[in-house]
């Protein structure tokens, strides 16, 4: 049989024994080096994956990788960091760092984490509404549900625990650890450790 095929195979024979679906082997080689432009980005349910330099509009359920200035900013979640213009930041969660307009080197993880922190820098906010409405604080850490929320202008503080240091409006240089530790507490340079420790207290240097 093979000998018989060899006698008729060749140009014009119609057999094309050296092809796959009529295509030469060269058709299946890696041809990425011949692409004239980058492939288009895929879409996701309810929105798009956008490059920050694409001029596109952010929509709900959007994965947004900011590359407008340098590829070091990342926002994941519906409405996350929609107004952010700083550098070297990460916002993960629905509305994380929403209404944040400037400030560099920060991390916000959780729904509405660090929302309305408009100019703060060098901070970490982890948890639902953690450090939310900390308008221009710098160098702080808020971990837990509403930890450090409403500290509008304080600097260099640590709040660990649900509602820890919530409502410490302008306090700086303090540590609050525990549920509602230093809750609605005013003042600077203090440490409150334990459930409701220092709640509604006033402290100063």
ChimeraX attribute file (.defattr): number of C-alpha atoms within 10 A of each C-alpha:
attribute: neighborCount
match mode: 1-to-1
recipient: residues
	/A:1	5
	/A:2	6
	/A:3	7
	/A:4	8
	/A:5	11
	/A:6	10
	/A:7	8
	/A:8	12
	/A:9	14
	/A:10	13
	/A:11	8
	/A:12	8
	/A:13	9
	/A:14	10
	/A:15	13
	/A:16	15
	/A:17	13
	/A:18	12
	/A:19	10
	/A:20	11
	/A:21	8
	/A:22	11
	/A:23	11
	/A:24	12
	/A:25	10
	/A:26	8
	/A:27	9
	/A:28	9
	/A:29	8
	/A:30	8
	/A:31	9
	/A:32	9
	/A:33	6
	/A:34	7
	/A:35	8
	/A:36	7
	/A:37	7
	/A:38	7
	/A:39	7
	/A:40	6
	/A:41	10
	/A:42	8
	/A:43	12
	/A:44	11
	/A:45	9
	/A:46	10
	/A:47	15
	/A:48	19
	/A:49	18
	/A:50	21
	/A:51	16
	/A:52	18
	/A:53	11
	/A:54	10
	/A:55	9
	/A:56	11
	/A:57	11
	/A:58	19
	/A:59	17
	/A:60	14
	/A:61	18
	/A:62	23
	/A:63	23
	/A:64	23
	/A:65	18
	/A:66	23
	/A:67	15
	/A:68	15
	/A:69	12
	/A:70	10
	/A:71	12
	/A:72	14
	/A:73	24
	/A:74	19
	/A:75	26
	/A:76	20
	/A:77	20
	/A:78	23
	/A:79	24
	/A:80	34
	/A:81	32
	/A:82	20
	/A:83	14
	/A:84	22
	/A:85	18
	/A:86	18
	/A:87	20
	/A:88	16
	/A:89	23
	/A:90	23
	/A:91	28
	/A:92	23
	/A:93	22
	/A:94	23
	/A:95	24
	/A:96	35
	/A:97	36
	/A:98	25
	/A:99	22
	/A:100	24
	/A:101	17
	/A:102	16
	/A:103	21
	/A:104	18
	/A:105	17
	/A:106	24
	/A:107	22
	/A:108	31
	/A:109	26
	/A:110	24
	/A:111	26
	/A:112	30
	/A:113	36
	/A:114	38
	/A:115	27
	/A:116	24
	/A:117	27
	/A:118	21
	/A:119	20
	/A:120	27
	/A:121	22
	/A:122	17
	/A:123	24
	/A:124	23
	/A:125	32
	/A:126	25
	/A:127	24
	/A:128	24
	/A:129	30
	/A:130	36
	/A:131	38
	/A:132	29
	/A:133	27
	/A:134	28
	/A:135	22
	/A:136	19
	/A:137	25
	/A:138	22
	/A:139	18
	/A:140	25
	/A:141	23
	/A:142	32
	/A:143	26
	/A:144	23
	/A:145	24
	/A:146	30
	/A:147	36
	/A:148	39
	/A:149	28
	/A:150	24
	/A:151	27
	/A:152	22
	/A:153	19
	/A:154	25
	/A:155	23
	/A:156	17
	/A:157	25
	/A:158	24
	/A:159	32
	/A:160	25
	/A:161	25
	/A:162	24
	/A:163	29
	/A:164	37
	/A:165	40
	/A:166	28
	/A:167	24
	/A:168	26
	/A:169	20
	/A:170	17
	/A:171	24
	/A:172	24
	/A:173	17
	/A:174	22
	/A:175	22
	/A:176	31
	/A:177	24
	/A:178	22
	/A:179	23
	/A:180	30
	/A:181	29
	/A:182	35
	/A:183	27
	/A:184	21
	/A:185	25
	/A:186	22
	/A:187	19
	/A:188	20
	/A:189	14
	/A:190	19
	/A:191	17
	/A:192	23
	/A:193	18
	/A:194	15
	/A:195	18
	/A:196	19
	/A:197	21
	/A:198	22
	/A:199	19
	/A:200	17
	/A:201	14
	/A:202	14
	/A:203	16
	/A:204	11
	/A:205	7
